[in-house]
Amino acid sequence: MVNQERRRSLSTPVFAAGLVGVTAAVAGLDLVTGTTVRLLPLLIFLPAIAAALGTVRQTAVASVWAALWVMAVQGYFGTDLGDTLVAAAFMAVFGVVSVLGCRYRVRREEEVRRLRSAAAALQRQIVRPLPLRTRDVVVDGLYQPVEEDAMVGGDMYEVAASPYGTRVLIADVQGKGLPAIGTALAVLGAFREAAYREDTLTGVVAVMESAVARHNLFATRTGEPERLVTALVLGIGRQLEVEAVNCGHIAPYVLHDGDVHQAALGEPGVPLGLAALAALAAGPRRSTRFPFPDGATLLLCTDGVTEARDPGGAFYPLEERLRAWALAPPPGLAETLDADLRHFTGAAPRDDVAVLTVTRAGRADEEAGLARPDSLTTS
């Protein structure tokens, strides 16, 4: 704990300079003003300041320092012995309280640090850091949960370098923040398993559908609400086209040679969690294909982008903005979109936001050893 305490608190030179500086300032005011009411006893607040900013040891030093100075001033001006003893006792009590308060603060900060460290490790397992690379594509972007203290939300993404090509998932759980994480974990776990095992994209989605159904069944037994999940699953190989299964999600945007258009996926399927009803109405899910030429960029996002509004209630014009950035380098596209989105809304996002940019991997990636079907690396 001592090492953590030192790392998160004032350095010794800064602490010493502050201690001497405050004492000199108060003493100087005493000399300049020449008031009959001495200001130096105000040094009693030094331990409280040290308790808020420094270490336990620094707080103890500040307490002793302040007590000695106050006692010295009391003696210099010939203060009554009884008053001096009362001041000494008060300083001692205040110093002990400050030390105990600092000790409590340091322990709480260490506990918060451990919790944040665990949350960061959990986030890396759930939503892996971008960019992600396979032999087929480079996937970059950003991920922002709406809840400031939560590092994981209801939006999710994943990339799998399977024997059947690269498979990309972006999905959005009904609801937002921490309550949606359980469903998100169920979907991610199902995708990670099925992406390597199932030889068809519709087979992958069927496994994810079963996972959501089982999770909803468990949720109803525990008093939690059932949740739907919109999802878009892409299959990308060496062909200049992409296979897609759209489960009620936003269709991807294709940026190529300055042109921007939304991929034509036909009528979107129902979200995950409604397949049983959909099968009765329209039959099983189907996949569709759309062109993905060399040099093109796919942009995938969740409704935290498309449903964002400005103060007047207008929706964010995503396609219009993408047309203005169509020739921008893909690596900075997501950051540009995020900055513009915040400027448009004039506030922090009100929903989880996930944005992915997908570009074809270059020859350099293959030469770097990323050409194996089962390889997936982070940068």
Summary of the structure (lengths in Angstrom):
residues: 379
radius of gyration: 30.3
end to end distance: 32.8
largest distance: 97.4
contacts: 1211
relative contact order: 0.11
helix: 50%
strand: 19%
